Amino acid sequence: MGPRRGCGLMALRLAKLRCALCGGPIDALGDFFRASGDFLSAQDPLIPFCNVPMHWSCYARWPERTRFAALYVQAWVQANHKNPFWWSVYQDQRVYVSVNPERPVEEASVRLCAVGSDIRVPLTKWSAWVTDVEQVTPGLRPIEKRALAEVLPTLQAHFPSDHAVVQAIDPSEKRTARRRAAIAPRSSGAPPS
């Protein structure tokens, strides 16, 4: 089999990325942290770090990481309240867990407040994951492993199985948003049918 054509061209077309913390180059196809979205107020001094890549090693030792990560996770909490597919099932100062039990997704999202990363766990593998994280989610970075080690006993106690995760869904969570949408003024001026 000959050389793969197009791979080199694609790499040439990708933008040159630089770490927002050290200024060093980042491989666009490599592993880096990025907090996407506009989740900070325009006055926040950390706003230049939104939507930009950072080396995991730089991010791990960044003095502002814990505040930045907590704000990023909080933005996801608020977004999920409006999302009809993702349900909040657990939150404390260290972790936020949401779940989408519907096909084709059928997974839990574990967001670590000290890191900001999103660890996705298929519901069918949840029980195995809470007993052996490495087996189900290999490749976690050291910073994620440390933060997860702190919250794992809590997750094991509250959610030993995928059924426990799904049963933690509060059906009333989405009712307020639906009710607001139902009573919102209609642009046509026509009465609701």
N, C-alpha and C positions, 0 to 999 in steps of 0.2 A: 504494500500500500504506500503511495507517495505522500509527500508532505501535505498537510491540511491547508488548503487555500482559504484566505479570508480571515483567519485568526489574527495574523499580524496586522492586517489592515484595520481590523476592529480595534486592536490595542492602540494603533496610531491615532484613531479618531476620538478615543476617549480623552476627556479633558485631563490636564495635569492637575492632580489634587495635592494640596498641602495641608498639613496638620495645623489646625487653628491654634494649638498650644505651643508647639515647638517650631513650626514653619517648615519642618522636614517633608520630603515627598511621601505620598501615600499611593500605593497601587490601587487604581480604580476598581480592579477586580479582586482586591485583597480584603482583609479583615480589618475593619475600623468601626468606631462608634460614631453615630450621627443622631442627634435629636432633631427629628423633622417636625416642622410646623411652627406657627407663630404662637407660642404659649407664654411668652413673657411680655410684660408691659413695655412700651417704647422707652420708658425711663430706666428700666432695669439695666445695670451695668453688664449683665451677662448676655444681653441680646445678641452681641456679635458671635456668640458661640452656638446659636440656633442654626440649623440647616447647614452646618459645616462639618467636615470630617475631622476626627481626632484619632491619633494612634491610641490603641487600648492602653499601652504602657504609660503614655502621657496623661490620659484621662484618669487612670487609676490613682495617680499621685497628685492630681490637680486639687489644690486646697478648696476650690469652689464646687467640686464635684457633688458632694452630698446635697447642697442646697439646689443646685441645678437639676440633679436627678429627681429630687423630691417634687420640684415644680413640674417637671416633665411628666412624672407619673400622675400627679394631680390633674394635669390637663387631659390625660387619658381617662381618668375617673369621670370627669365632666363630659367628655365626648361619648363615653359609653352610656351615660344616662340618656343621651339622645339617640343612640344607635338601637334600632329595633331588634338586632340580632345578637348582641352581646349583653350578658347579664352580670351585674356585680354580685359576687358571692362571698367575698371576704376582703376586709381592709383593716390594717392597723398602721402604725408608724413605719413599719419595715417592709410591708408587702401589700400588693393589691392583686386579687385574683378575680378574673372574670371568665365567663364561659359562653360558648356558642354551641349548644347541644344539637343543632340541626345539621342535617346533611347538606352539603358535602363537607362542611367544616369539622364539626364534632371534636372540638378541642378546648382546652383551658389555656388562658394566658396568665402567666405569673410575672408580674412586674415588680422588680426589686427597687424599693425606694432609695436605697443608697447607691444604686448603680444606674437605674433608668432603663435597663435592658428589658426585653420582652422574651420570656422563655415560653415557647409553645409546647404544650403536651397533649398528644392525642388522648381523648377520653378513654379509649380502649387500653391505653398503656398507663393510665394514671396510677393504679395500684402498684404497678411495678416501679413507676417513677418515684413515688414517695418512699420506697424502700431502697432503691438503687438509682439515684439520679444519673450517674455516669453511664449506666447501661442504656437508658432511654434518651438522654440528651448529652451525647458525647461532645467534646469540643468546647465546653464552657470555659471561660477565662478564669484565672485565679481570683479576680475581684468578685466575679459572679459566684464562684464556689464558696467564698468566705461569707458573702451576704446570704446565700441560700442556706448555708450551715446554721445560721442564726434563726432562720424562720422555719426550717424543715420540721422540727418537732411540733410546732404549732399546726402546720399543715397536716402532718400525720395524725394529730389528735382530732382535728376538725373534719378532715376529709380523707379517711383511710381508703376510700374507693371512689370510682367515677360516679357511682350512684349517689354518694354523699355530696359530691360537687353539684350534681344536677338538682338534687333535692334542696339545696341551699338557695336556689333561685326564689326570689320573692316576686310573685306575679304582679304585685301592686307597683313595682318599680317603674314600669313603663306606662301605667295608667294615667299618671299626671300629665305626661307629655302627650298622650293620645287625647286626653280630655281637653288640653289647651288647643291642640290642632282642631278638634271638633268645634270649639266655640270661637275660634279666630274669625275675625270679620272676613267675609268673602268679597273679592274684588268686583264681582259682577253685580253686587247689590241684591241679588236674588235671595229669597229666603231659603234656608236649608230644606232639602227634600226629605 
